[in-house]
Amino acid sequence: MHILGETVAKEAQARRSQAAAATAFQLYALTHKSMQSHLTKQNAATYRRMAKELLNVVSAKELPISAEKFVRILDAMTTGLLFTYFQTPELITEDIFITAFEAPA
């Protein structure tokens, strides 16, 4: 989880220049039901694949919750951290990213 936190922090820095476009897409998705439907289907498939891959690396007994819920929470947490970092990068430091990922472990 520590490595995941470090990786997301580095990716946040690398993607900061794309923050406005990402925000515009979020606004579009929020205001267009067809896009929400598409994203729901796409994300559901992605979550199933991620959960399956996670269970190839970590046993279900080692996870605090089901793999399916775990990957959804990690995705939501990552998205929230990224957008908060984009808005206030001086407050969401690498240490915050790492701590956020280590806490649920």
DSSP file (Angstrom, degrees, kcal/mol; ACC not computed):
  #  RESIDUE AA STRUCTURE BP1 BP2  ACC     N-H-->O    O-->H-N    N-H-->O    O-->H-N    TCO  KAPPA ALPHA  PHI   PSI    X-CA   Y-CA   Z-CA
    1    1 A M     >        0   0    0      0, 0.0     4,-2.5     0, 0.0     5,-0.2   0.000 360.0 360.0 360.0 -33.7    0.0    0.0    0.0
    2    2 A H  H  >  +     0   0    0      2,-0.2     4,-2.4     1,-0.2     5,-0.2   0.943 360.0  47.1 -60.2 -47.5    3.0    2.3    0.7
    3    3 A I  H  > S+     0   0    0      1,-0.2     4,-2.5     2,-0.2    -1,-0.2   0.886 110.4  53.1 -63.1 -39.1    4.2    1.8   -2.9
    4    4 A L  H  > S+     0   0    0      2,-0.2     4,-2.6     1,-0.2    -1,-0.2   0.919 108.8  49.9 -62.0 -43.6    0.7    2.4   -4.2
    5    5 A G  H  X S+     0   0    0     -4,-2.5     4,-2.1     2,-0.2    -2,-0.2   0.912 111.5  48.2 -60.6 -43.9    0.6    5.7   -2.3
    6    6 A E  H  X S+     0   0    0     -4,-2.4     4,-2.3     2,-0.2    -2,-0.2   0.912 112.1  50.0 -62.3 -42.6    3.9    6.7   -3.7
    7    7 A T  H  X S+     0   0    0     -4,-2.5     4,-2.4     1,-0.2    -2,-0.2   0.918 110.7  47.8 -64.3 -44.8    2.9    5.8   -7.2
    8    8 A V  H  X S+     0   0    0     -4,-2.6     4,-2.4     2,-0.2    -1,-0.2   0.892 110.6  53.1 -64.9 -38.6   -0.4    7.7   -7.1
    9    9 A A  H  X S+     0   0    0     -4,-2.1     4,-1.8    -5,-0.2    -2,-0.2   0.922 111.0  46.1 -61.5 -44.2    1.5   10.8   -5.6
   10   10 A K  H  X S+     0   0    0     -4,-2.3     4,-2.1     1,-0.2    -2,-0.2   0.902 112.9  49.8 -65.7 -40.8    4.0   10.7   -8.5
   11   11 A E  H  X S+     0   0    0     -4,-2.4     4,-2.1     2,-0.2    -2,-0.2   0.861 106.4  56.6 -66.2 -35.0    1.2   10.3  -11.1
   12   12 A A  H  X S+     0   0    0     -4,-2.4     4,-0.6     2,-0.2    -1,-0.2   0.927 108.5  46.7 -61.3 -44.3   -0.7   13.2   -9.5
   13   13 A Q  H >< S+     0   0    0     -4,-1.8     3,-0.8     1,-0.2     4,-0.3   0.918 113.3  48.7 -62.9 -42.9    2.3   15.4  -10.1
   14   14 A A  H 3< S+     0   0    0     -4,-2.1     3,-0.4     1,-0.2    -1,-0.2   0.813 115.6  44.0 -67.0 -30.6    2.7   14.2  -13.6
   15   15 A R  H >< S+     0   0    0     -4,-2.1     3,-2.0     1,-0.2     4,-0.2   0.382  80.0 102.4 -97.6   3.6   -1.0   14.7  -14.4
   16   16 A R  G X< S+     0   0    0     -3,-0.8     3,-1.6    -4,-0.6     4,-0.3   0.849  76.9  59.1 -58.0 -34.6   -1.5   18.1  -12.8
   17   17 A S  G 3  S+     0   0    0     -3,-0.4    -1,-0.3    -4,-0.3     3,-0.2   0.689 104.4  52.6 -67.9 -16.5   -1.4   19.8  -16.2
   18   18 A Q  G <> S+     0   0    0     -3,-2.0     4,-2.3     1,-0.2    -1,-0.3   0.330  78.2 103.5 -98.0   5.6   -4.4   17.7  -17.2
   19   19 A A  H <> S+     0   0    0     -3,-1.6     4,-2.4    -4,-0.2     5,-0.2   0.877  77.6  51.1 -60.0 -42.4   -6.5   18.7  -14.2
   20   20 A A  H  > S+     0   0    0     -4,-0.3     4,-2.4    -3,-0.2    -1,-0.2   0.917 112.0  46.9 -64.1 -42.5   -8.7   21.1  -16.1
   21   21 A A  H  > S+     0   0    0      2,-0.2     4,-2.2    -4,-0.2    -1,-0.2   0.900 112.3  50.4 -65.4 -39.8   -9.6   18.6  -18.8
   22   22 A A  H  X S+     0   0    0     -4,-2.3     4,-2.1     2,-0.2    -2,-0.2   0.892 111.4  48.6 -64.4 -39.2  -10.3   15.9  -16.2
   23   23 A T  H  X S+     0   0    0     -4,-2.4     4,-2.3     2,-0.2    -2,-0.2   0.897 109.2  52.6 -67.2 -40.9  -12.6   18.3  -14.3
   24   24 A A  H  X S+     0   0    0     -4,-2.4     4,-2.3     1,-0.2    -2,-0.2   0.899 109.5  49.7 -61.5 -40.6  -14.4   19.2  -17.5
   25   25 A F  H  X S+     0   0    0     -4,-2.2     4,-3.0     2,-0.2     5,-0.2   0.918 108.5  52.5 -65.0 -41.9  -14.9   15.5  -18.2
   26   26 A Q  H  X S+     0   0    0     -4,-2.1     4,-2.3     1,-0.2    -2,-0.2   0.920 110.0  48.7 -58.8 -43.6  -16.3   15.0  -14.7
   27   27 A L  H  X S+     0   0    0     -4,-2.3     4,-1.2     2,-0.2    -1,-0.2   0.909 111.3  50.0 -62.8 -42.6  -18.7   17.8  -15.2
   28   28 A Y  H >X S+     0   0    0     -4,-2.3     3,-0.6     1,-0.2     4,-0.6   0.943 111.2  48.5 -60.0 -47.9  -19.8   16.4  -18.6
   29   29 A A  H >< S+     0   0    0     -4,-3.0     3,-0.7     1,-0.2     7,-0.3   0.876 109.2  53.7 -61.7 -37.7  -20.3   12.9  -17.0
   30   30 A L  H 3< S+     0   0    0     -4,-2.3    -1,-0.2     1,-0.2    -2,-0.2   0.773 114.3  41.1 -66.8 -25.7  -22.4   14.5  -14.2
   31   31 A T  H << S+     0   0    0     -4,-1.2     2,-0.5    -3,-0.6    -1,-0.2   0.351 105.4  67.3-108.0   5.1  -24.7   16.2  -16.6
   32   32 A H    XX  -     0   0    0     -3,-0.7     4,-1.9    -4,-0.6     3,-0.6  -0.915  58.0-164.5-132.2 107.1  -25.2   13.5  -19.2
   33   33 A K  H 3> S+     0   0    0     -2,-0.5     4,-2.5     1,-0.2     5,-0.2   0.845  90.7  58.2 -58.5 -36.7  -27.1   10.3  -18.2
   34   34 A S  H 3> S+     0   0    0      1,-0.2     4,-2.2     2,-0.2    -1,-0.2   0.885 107.0  47.8 -64.1 -36.4  -25.8    8.4  -21.2
   35   35 A M  H <> S+     0   0    0     -3,-0.6     4,-3.0     2,-0.2    -1,-0.2   0.894 109.9  52.6 -70.0 -38.6  -22.2    9.0  -20.2
   36   36 A Q  H  X S+     0   0    0     -4,-1.9     4,-2.5    -7,-0.3    -2,-0.2   0.915 110.1  48.6 -60.5 -42.8  -23.0    7.9  -16.6
   37   37 A S  H  X S+     0   0    0     -4,-2.5     4,-2.1     2,-0.2    -2,-0.2   0.923 112.6  47.8 -63.3 -44.6  -24.5    4.7  -18.0
   38   38 A H  H  X S+     0   0    0     -4,-2.2     4,-2.7     1,-0.2    -2,-0.2   0.934 113.2  47.7 -61.6 -47.0  -21.5    4.1  -20.2
   39   39 A L  H  X S+     0   0    0     -4,-3.0     4,-3.3     1,-0.2     5,-0.3   0.873 108.4  55.4 -63.8 -37.4  -19.1    4.8  -17.3
   40   40 A T  H  X S+     0   0    0     -4,-2.5     4,-2.2    -5,-0.2    -1,-0.2   0.937 112.2  42.3 -60.6 -46.7  -21.1    2.5  -15.0
   41   41 A K  H  X S+     0   0    0     -4,-2.1     4,-1.9     2,-0.2    -2,-0.2   0.928 117.3  46.8 -65.2 -45.4  -20.8   -0.4  -17.4
   42   42 A Q  H  X S+     0   0    0     -4,-2.7     4,-2.1     1,-0.2    -2,-0.2   0.931 114.8  45.6 -63.7 -46.6  -17.1    0.3  -18.1
   43   43 A N  H  X S+     0   0    0     -4,-3.3     4,-3.2     1,-0.2     5,-0.2   0.874 108.3  56.9 -67.1 -36.8  -16.2    0.7  -14.5
   44   44 A A  H  X S+     0   0    0     -4,-2.2     4,-2.1    -5,-0.3    -1,-0.2   0.924 110.0  45.2 -59.9 -43.5  -18.1   -2.4  -13.4
   45   45 A A  H  X S+     0   0    0     -4,-1.9     4,-2.2     2,-0.2    -1,-0.2   0.907 113.7  49.8 -65.7 -41.5  -16.0   -4.5  -15.9
   46   46 A T  H  X S+     0   0    0     -4,-2.1     4,-2.9     1,-0.2    -2,-0.2   0.918 110.3  50.3 -63.1 -43.8  -12.8   -2.8  -14.8
   47   47 A Y  H  X S+     0   0    0     -4,-3.2     4,-2.7     2,-0.2     5,-0.2   0.901 109.5  50.8 -62.7 -40.8  -13.6   -3.4  -11.1
   48   48 A R  H  X S+     0   0    0     -4,-2.1     4,-2.1    -5,-0.2    -1,-0.2   0.937 113.4  45.5 -61.7 -44.7  -14.3   -7.1  -11.7
   49   49 A R  H  X S+     0   0    0     -4,-2.2     4,-2.5     1,-0.2    -2,-0.2   0.921 113.6  49.0 -64.5 -44.1  -11.0   -7.4  -13.6
   50   50 A M  H  X S+     0   0    0     -4,-2.9     4,-2.8     2,-0.2    -2,-0.2   0.903 110.6  50.5 -63.2 -41.3   -9.1   -5.5  -10.9
   51   51 A A  H  X S+     0   0    0     -4,-2.7     4,-2.1     2,-0.2    -1,-0.2   0.914 111.1  48.9 -63.3 -42.1  -10.6   -7.6   -8.1
   52   52 A K  H  X S+     0   0    0     -4,-2.1     4,-0.6    -5,-0.2    -2,-0.2   0.927 113.3  46.5 -63.0 -44.7   -9.7  -10.8   -9.9
   53   53 A E  H >X S+     0   0    0     -4,-2.5     3,-1.0     1,-0.2     4,-0.6   0.889 109.4  55.0 -65.1 -39.3   -6.1   -9.6  -10.5
   54   54 A L  H >X S+     0   0    0     -4,-2.8     4,-3.0     1,-0.3     3,-1.5   0.911 104.1  54.3 -59.6 -42.2   -5.8   -8.5   -6.8
   55   55 A L  H 3< S+     0   0    0     -4,-2.1    -1,-0.3     1,-0.3    -2,-0.2   0.626  99.7  62.0 -71.3 -11.3   -6.8  -12.0   -5.7
   56   56 A N  H << S+     0   0    0     -3,-1.0    -1,-0.3    -4,-0.6    -2,-0.2   0.674 117.0  30.5 -78.5 -18.8   -3.9  -13.3   -7.8
   57   57 A V  H << S+     0   0    0     -3,-1.5     2,-0.4    -4,-0.6    -2,-0.2   0.754 127.5  32.8-107.5 -36.4   -1.5  -11.3   -5.6
   58   58 A V  S  < S-     0   0    0     -4,-3.0    -1,-0.3    -5,-0.1     2,-0.1  -0.969  80.7-120.3-127.3 137.1   -3.3  -11.2   -2.2
   59   59 A S    >>  -     0   0    0     -2,-0.4     3,-1.6     1,-0.1     4,-0.6  -0.466  25.4-118.4 -75.0 151.2   -5.5  -13.8   -0.6
   60   60 A A  G >4 S+     0   0    0      1,-0.3     3,-1.0     2,-0.2    -1,-0.1   0.821 114.0  62.6 -57.1 -31.9   -9.0  -12.8    0.2
   61   61 A K  G 34 S+     0   0    0      1,-0.2    -1,-0.3     3,-0.0     5,-0.0   0.763  98.0  56.3 -65.9 -25.0   -8.2  -13.6    3.9
   62   62 A E  G <4 S+     0   0    0     -3,-1.6    -1,-0.2     2,-0.0    -2,-0.2   0.637  92.1  86.0 -82.6 -13.8   -5.6  -10.8    3.9
   63   63 A L  S << S-     0   0    0     -3,-1.0     4,-0.1    -4,-0.6    42,-0.1  -0.653  74.5-139.3 -89.8 143.6   -8.1   -8.1    2.8
   64   64 A P  S    S+     0   0    0      0, 0.0     2,-0.2     0, 0.0    -1,-0.1   0.735  88.6   8.8 -72.1 -21.2  -10.2   -6.3    5.3
   65   65 A I  S    S-     0   0    0      1,-0.1    -2,-0.1    -5,-0.0     5,-0.0  -0.831 107.6 -55.4-143.9 179.2  -13.2   -6.5    3.0
   66   66 A S     >  -     0   0    0     -2,-0.2     4,-2.6     1,-0.1     5,-0.1  -0.241  48.0-119.6 -61.0 151.7  -14.1   -8.2   -0.3
   67   67 A A  H  > S+     0   0    0      1,-0.2     4,-2.4     2,-0.2     5,-0.2   0.864 113.3  57.5 -59.8 -37.0  -11.8   -7.6   -3.2
   68   68 A E  H  > S+     0   0    0      1,-0.2     4,-1.3     2,-0.2    -1,-0.2   0.921 111.8  39.8 -62.1 -45.3  -14.7   -6.2   -5.2
   69   69 A K  H  > S+     0   0    0      2,-0.2     4,-2.6     1,-0.2     5,-0.2   0.895 112.3  58.0 -69.7 -39.3  -15.4   -3.5   -2.5
   70   70 A F  H  X S+     0   0    0     -4,-2.6     4,-2.5     1,-0.2    -2,-0.2   0.917 107.0  45.7 -59.1 -46.9  -11.7   -2.9   -1.9
   71   71 A V  H  X S+     0   0    0     -4,-2.4     4,-2.1     2,-0.2    -1,-0.2   0.860 112.3  51.9 -69.0 -33.7  -10.9   -2.0   -5.5
   72   72 A R  H  X S+     0   0    0     -4,-1.3     4,-2.5    -5,-0.2    -1,-0.2   0.922 111.5  46.9 -65.4 -43.1  -14.0    0.3   -5.7
   73   73 A I  H  X S+     0   0    0     -4,-2.6     4,-2.9     2,-0.2     5,-0.2   0.915 111.1  51.4 -65.6 -42.9  -12.9    2.1   -2.6
   74   74 A L  H  X S+     0   0    0     -4,-2.5     4,-2.5    -5,-0.2    -1,-0.2   0.899 111.4  48.4 -60.9 -40.2   -9.3    2.4   -3.8
   75   75 A D  H  X S+     0   0    0     -4,-2.1     4,-2.5     2,-0.2    -2,-0.2   0.940 113.8  45.2 -65.1 -47.2  -10.6    3.9   -7.1
   76   76 A A  H  X S+     0   0    0     -4,-2.5     4,-2.4     1,-0.2    -2,-0.2   0.904 114.6  49.0 -63.3 -41.0  -12.9    6.4   -5.3
   77   77 A M  H  X S+     0   0    0     -4,-2.9     4,-2.6     2,-0.2    -1,-0.2   0.909 111.1  49.8 -65.5 -42.2  -10.2    7.3   -2.9
   78   78 A T  H  X S+     0   0    0     -4,-2.5     4,-2.8    -5,-0.2    -2,-0.2   0.930 111.0  49.2 -61.9 -46.1   -7.6    7.8   -5.6
   79   79 A T  H  X S+     0   0    0     -4,-2.5     4,-2.4     1,-0.2     5,-0.2   0.924 112.8  47.6 -60.5 -45.3  -10.0   10.1   -7.6
   80   80 A G  H  X S+     0   0    0     -4,-2.4     4,-2.2     1,-0.2     5,-0.2   0.915 112.7  48.2 -62.9 -43.5  -10.8   12.2   -4.5
   81   81 A L  H  X S+     0   0    0     -4,-2.6     4,-2.7     2,-0.2    -2,-0.2   0.916 111.4  51.0 -62.9 -42.9   -7.1   12.5   -3.6
   82   82 A L  H  X S+     0   0    0     -4,-2.8     4,-2.8     1,-0.2    -2,-0.2   0.944 112.4  44.3 -61.1 -48.7   -6.2   13.5   -7.2
   83   83 A F  H  X S+     0   0    0     -4,-2.4     4,-1.6     2,-0.2    -1,-0.2   0.866 114.6  48.8 -68.8 -34.4   -8.8   16.2   -7.5
   84   84 A T  H  X S+     0   0    0     -4,-2.2     4,-2.7    -5,-0.2    -1,-0.2   0.907 112.2  49.7 -68.6 -39.8   -8.1   17.6   -4.0
   85   85 A Y  H  < S+     0   0    0     -4,-2.7    -2,-0.2    -5,-0.2    -1,-0.2   0.921 107.7  54.1 -60.8 -44.5   -4.4   17.6   -4.9
   86   86 A F  H  < S+     0   0    0     -4,-2.8    -1,-0.2     1,-0.2    -2,-0.2   0.874 115.6  39.8 -58.6 -36.6   -5.1   19.4   -8.2
   87   87 A Q  H  < S+     0   0    0     -4,-1.6    -2,-0.2     1,-0.2    -1,-0.2   0.865 135.7  15.2 -80.7 -38.2   -7.0   22.1   -6.3
   88   88 A T    >X  +     0   0    0     -4,-2.7     3,-1.8    -5,-0.1     4,-1.4  -0.555  65.7 167.1-139.0  69.8   -4.6   22.4   -3.3
   89   89 A P  T 34 S+     0   0    0      0, 0.0    -1,-0.1     0, 0.0    -3,-0.1   0.770  76.0  61.7 -61.5 -26.1   -1.3   20.7   -4.1
   90   90 A E  T 34 S+     0   0    0      1,-0.2     3,-0.2    -5,-0.1    -5,-0.1   0.720 108.5  43.6 -73.1 -17.9    0.5   22.2   -1.1
   91   91 A L  T <4 S+     0   0    0     -3,-1.8     2,-1.0     1,-0.2    -1,-0.2   0.745 106.0  59.9 -95.8 -27.7   -1.9   20.4    1.3
   92   92 A I  S  < S+     0   0    0     -4,-1.4    -1,-0.2    -7,-0.2     2,-0.0  -0.705  77.2 172.9-105.1  81.6   -2.0   17.0   -0.4
   93   93 A T     >  -     0   0    0     -2,-1.0     4,-1.9    -3,-0.2     3,-0.4  -0.225  50.8 -95.9 -82.4 172.3    1.6   16.0   -0.1
   94   94 A E  H  > S+     0   0    0      1,-0.2     4,-2.6     2,-0.2     5,-0.2   0.888 126.1  58.2 -56.2 -39.3    3.2   12.7   -0.9
   95   95 A D  H  > S+     0   0    0      1,-0.2     4,-2.7     2,-0.2    -1,-0.2   0.876 103.8  51.5 -59.6 -38.3    3.0   11.8    2.7
   96   96 A I  H  > S+     0   0    0     -3,-0.4     4,-2.6     2,-0.2    -1,-0.2   0.928 109.7  49.4 -65.3 -44.7   -0.8   12.3    2.6
   97   97 A F  H  X S+     0   0    0     -4,-1.9     4,-1.8     2,-0.2    -2,-0.2   0.947 113.8  45.9 -57.4 -49.2   -1.1   10.0   -0.4
   98   98 A I  H  X S+     0   0    0     -4,-2.6     4,-2.3     1,-0.2     5,-0.2   0.932 113.4  48.2 -62.6 -47.0    1.0    7.3    1.3
   99   99 A T  H  X S+     0   0    0     -4,-2.7     4,-2.3     1,-0.2    -1,-0.2   0.897 108.2  55.8 -61.1 -40.8   -0.9    7.6    4.6
  100  100 A A  H  < S+     0   0    0     -4,-2.6    -1,-0.2     1,-0.2    -2,-0.2   0.886 112.9  41.4 -60.1 -39.0   -4.3    7.4    2.8
  101  101 A F  H  < S+     0   0    0     -4,-1.8     4,-0.3    -5,-0.2    -1,-0.2   0.823 115.4  49.5 -80.2 -31.0   -3.3    4.2    1.2
  102  102 A E  H >< S+     0   0    0     -4,-2.3     3,-1.1    -5,-0.2    -2,-0.2   0.836  97.5  70.9 -75.0 -31.4   -1.7    2.6    4.2
  103  103 A A  T 3< S+     0   0    0     -4,-2.3    -1,-0.2     1,-0.3    -2,-0.2   0.885  98.3  44.9 -57.7 -45.8   -4.6    3.4    6.6
  104  104 A P  T 3         0   0    0      0, 0.0    -1,-0.3     0, 0.0    -2,-0.1   0.633 360.0 360.0 -75.5  -8.9   -7.1    0.9    5.2
  105  105 A A    <         0   0    0     -3,-1.1    -2,-0.1    -4,-0.3    -3,-0.1   0.492 360.0 360.0 -71.3 360.0   -4.5   -1.9    5.0
